[in-house]
Amino acid sequence: MVQIKETVQYCKDLNPKNSEENKEQEYDRRMRRYRLLKKTIATLPYWRYRNGKLKVHVIKAINLEKVDRKAENDSYVKLSVGNQKYVTKIKKNSKDPQWNETFEFVVNDPVRELLIVKVRHKNTIGKDTLIGGVVLLTLTDIIDHNGEELNYKLTLIEKDDNHEGSYLVVDLFYKEE
């Protein structure tokens, strides 16, 4: 948008009433270019999306794969959009944990920012184990339903690309600012 404003200002500075013929031609050429650029930008889907807030309500997981040999999973969910990150509480010894927790993200670039969801097992010793994850490629599908709550049953993809029937149920709500 900055380039368009600079182009408009430059075109105004080349006012044809106070200039010679070549400056008038240059002004006309730049104005045609500006109009074409403005028309092109208006038709791009990117520009129809506005910044806003995304609420993610993590409801439950279904049929999580057991990663601990001794007991059921001690599961939690990590969510991120851009550099914003949230983590649910740990639900101990459950194959079908229920969280019912809501998180709110500020979305500054709705087309380029991703919602990344990972379900992990909390290990008592060492690094936590990934149970499964999901990446919603862009937020545009959610944004198209601005003001509506959408319920998703997300298939969790495990690190070996296995889709064995583990799911995460979430509600997503986006509101433009």
Beta strands, then each sheet from edge to edge (+ up, - down):
strand 1: 52-62
strand 2: 75-81
strand 3: 84-87
strand 4: 98-107
strand 5: 115-121
strand 6: 129-136
strand 7: 149-155
strand 8: 167-176
sheet 1: 4+ 1- 8+ 7-
sheet 2: 3+ 2- 5+ 6-
end
